[in-house]
């Protein structure tokens, strides 16, 4: 088989796009595909076959699987122009595709449409992302294939270890709740990740035996961060972790309930998939379809979420076991089919 390059923002930081790149690369290697990683982000410690992207790498016409989102459109436009001049075969897979101010510019949309449109295969992690790409870039919907992002948890994540001092008090609580946000960022004037909704819901439950851990990424909008601080300060049941420099999986393994209160999202959520794969209770907003077994609440409604949390806490306290996520073996077959269509595999 010819070499395949997985190109994207490998961790750190540890967002969904980055972890998808790690899982994709490991999955390909596990199935005998000769693949290596080229990172537009960091270089994850302990992983082989990943190197930092350098311009000279584009001198080789290596079949490239580029995983991205709407925020990386500048990289996509630059790299795509090179690939099309050099006739490098490439696939674009899209983790999310939300509206951006830059997309108002017709020239930006046309450049990005040209890059996506000339890819041998376009993959979206959900039908919602596929619809957004199609409508924004005027690409026929039939050209976009949906392959869910719920790749199996990588061995690299499974091996991750956190320092024992991280979230020490939270770990001691009888019932442990966990949520994370890759960024503190505004979406239509509100917290995209919906942590404000979660904190309001949590604080409405007067129970000293429960504890909530929030793992926060970098601050994009200071007002979102300030509002969240005002909501959680004063409640010693809430633990805050900022700038975690490792996968979140060790915390998911300890948690009893994992919550994803996002107001919008590219796909079902890697965090919820992780929880379900590990046999942990998972709760998500209904802003997008969620993995089978996830408990849903009305997006943005903290009263509804508070009631759902109470019921889940009672389940944990009673010793009830949640549904485990079904086997994900068909994900590789879907990726393999895309590679065959793109003529990546001979």
N, C-alpha and C positions, 0 to 999 in steps of 0.2 A: 504494500500500500504506500502511496506517496505521503510525504510529510504534510500535516495540516497545522496551520497556525491559529491558535485561539488568541484573539486580540481584544483587549478591553482593560478597564481600570481595576486590575487585581488589587486586593487589600495590601496594606491599609490605605484608606479607612475601610470599615467593614460593613458597607451598605449592601443592599440586595443585589445590585448589579455586580459588585465585586465578588460576592460569595457565589453567585451564579457562574462566574468565570472559573472559579476554583472547582466547583462541582462538575462543570462541563468537562474541564480538562481531565479531571480524575476519572470520570465516567468513560471518556474516550480511551484513555490508557488501559482501563480495566477490561475493555472489550477488544483490545489488540490494535487500536488505531494509533499509528505513529504520529503523535501530536506534541506540540510544545506551546508554551505560553509567551506572549509578548505583552508587557504591561504598560499601559498609559497612566497607571497610578503608582502603587507601591510594589515592593517585592516581599511577599509573605515569608516569614522565617520558617524554615523547616520544609519548604516545598522545593522540589527539583524541577528542572526543565522550564523555568520561567526567567526571562531576562527583561531588562528595561528596554522599552522601544527606542530605537535610534533610527534616524532618517536613512542610513545606509541599508537597513534591512529591506527597504522597498526596492532595492536593486534586484532582489530575487523575486521571481513570480511565484511565490508560495501560495497555494490555496488557503484563503484566509476566512475564518469565521469571526466576524466582528460583532461583539455584544455591546449594546449601547442603550442610551435613553435620550430624551429630548434635550437634556442639559448638556450633552456632549456633541451638539450639532456642529460646532466649529471643527472638531476633530473629524467628524464624518465627512464634512464638505472638503476638507483639505486632503484627507487620505483617499477618499473616493475619486477625486480628480486625478491623483497619481495612479491609482489602480486602473482607471479607465484609459489613461494614456498608455500605460505599460501592458494593458490587457491582462492584468492579474485577476484570476477568478476569485470571487468573494461572495460570501453570504452575509447578510445583515440580520441580526436578531435584536428585537427591541423590547426592553424591559418595562418602559412606560413612555407615553407620548402625550404629555399634558400641554395645554396652551402656554405659549411664551410670547412676551412682547416682541421679540425678534422675528417671530413668524408673521407679524403684520407686514414686514418687508417682502414684497413680491420676489425680489432677487434672491433672498435667503431661501424662501420656499422653493423656488425653481432649482437652485443649486442642490438643495437637499433631495428634492424629488428626482433629479437626475441621478444622484448617487444611489438612492434606494431603488429607483426604477431599473437601473442597469445591473443590480445584483442578480446573481443566478437564482437565488432563493431569498425571499423575505420571510422572516419568522417573527411572530408576535407572541408574547407569553399569555395573552388572553384575547378573546374576541373584542373586548372593549378597546384594547390597545390597537388591534388590527383596524377597527373602525375609525379610530382617531387618526392613524397614519394615512389611511385611505382618503378620508375627507379633507385633511389638512394639506396633503401633498398631491392630491388628485391622482392617486395610483389606484388602478382597478382592484376592488376588494378581492377578486378571484386570484390575484397574484400573491396574496398574503396568506401564509399558513400559520395556524395557531398550534403552538406546542407549549403546554403549561410549564411554568418555571419550577415546579416541585420535583427537581432532581433529587436523588437520594443524598442524604447528609454525607459529606466527604469524610474520609478517614482522618484527614488533617484537622477538621473541626472536632471529630470525636476524641482526638489526642490532646486537644487544647486543655490547659490547666490554668486556673486563676489563682492569684495569690490568696492565701487564706484570710487575709484582712479585708478583702473586697466584700462589701455587703455582709459583714459578720453578723450584725444584729438582725438583719432581714432573714438570714439563714436559720436563725434560732426560733423564728416564729412558728407556731403550730400550723398556720395556713399562709402560704407564700404566694403572692400575686406578682406578675412580671409583665412589663411592657417596655418597648423601645421605640426610639425615633432616630432615624439616620440623620435628620436635620431638624432644627427648630425653624420652620419656614411657614410663611403665610400662603394660604390658598383661598382666594376670593375673600380676603380680609380676616380669615380665621386660621387656627392651627391646623395645618394639613394632616398631621398625625393624630389629632383629636385627643391629645393627652389632657387638655383642659376638661373635656367631657369625662374622661376616666377619673381624674382627681376629684371632681365634683361628686361623681357617683360613689367613689370609695369613701369620701368623707361623710357621706350621708349614712354610712353604716357604722353604728356605734358598737364596735366589737374590738376589745384590746388584743384578741388572739390572732388577728389578721395583720399582715404587713404587705406593703406595696413597694416594689423596686422599679424605678424608672431609669433606663439606660439611655442617655441623651448624646446625640452627635453634635456637630458644630452648629453655631448660631448663625442663621442667615438673616432673620428678622428679630432685632432686639426687643421689639414690643411683644412678640409672641413669647419670648423667654421671660420678660418681666411679668407678663400676665400669669404665666405658669408658676413662677416663683411666688407670686401673691396668693395663689391657690393652695400650694403645698406647704408653705412655711408655717411652722407652729404645730404640725402634726408629726410627732416623733415615730409614728408607724410607717412613715414614708422615707425610703432611702433613695438618694440620688447618686447616680454614677455618671460622670461626664468624661468624654474622650476615652472610652474603653479601647485599649490597644490590643484587642484579641477578639476572637469570635464570641458571640453571646451564648453559644450552645452550653457551656458549663453551667450557666445560670438557668437555662431552660431545663436542664436535667434536675436541678434542685427545686424548681418551681412546682407548685401544685396547680396553678391556673395561669395561663398565658393569655393576654388580651391584646387585640389589635383594633384600636378605636378610630382608625383613619377615616377622614372625610372623603378621600379619593385614593385610588391605588391602581397600579398598573396590572396587578394580577391577584391571585388568591392570597398571597403572602407566604414568603419563605419561613417567617417566624411561626406562623400557625401550622404550616406543614411539619416543621421540626417538632413542635409540641405533640401533634397527633402521631407522628412517627415514633415518638418516645412514650406514648401512652399517657400524655398530660392533658388535662382539661383545656380546651381552646375556645375563646370567645372572640368574635369579630363583628365589626359593623357590617351592615348590609349594603354598603356603597358599591361593592362588587361581589360577584359569586365567590364563595369561600370553599375550602376543601370539605369533602364529605366528613361528617362527624363534628364540624365546628358549630358552636351555638351562636346564633345571630341576635343582634339587637339593632334597633332603629338608629341609623347614623345620626350623630349630633344630639341624641336624646339621653341626657344623663340620668333621668328618672327611670327610663326603661332599662338602661345599663345597670343601674343600682339594683333593680329587682332581679335581673339576670345574675349579677354577682352574688346576691344573697342565696339564690338557688344553687349556684355552683359551689359556694362555700359550704352549704349544707351537705352537698354530695360528697365533698372532700372529707368533711367531718364524720360522715357516716361510713366512709371507707369504700364508697362506690368507685368503680373503675370505668374510665371513659372509653369510647370506641377508638380503636387503633386505626391509623391511616392504611388503606389498602396498599398492596404491593405496587411499586412504581416501575416495574420492569419494562412497560410499554413505552416509556419516555425515550429510552435509547433507540428503540425501533423507529420512532418518529424522527429522531435526529438522523439516524442512519439513512432513512428514506430521503430526507432532504439532501444529504451528502451525495447520494446516488444521483438524484436529479441534477445537482450542481456539478456532477462528474468529478467530485473530490476523490472518490474511491474507484480504483480501476479493477 
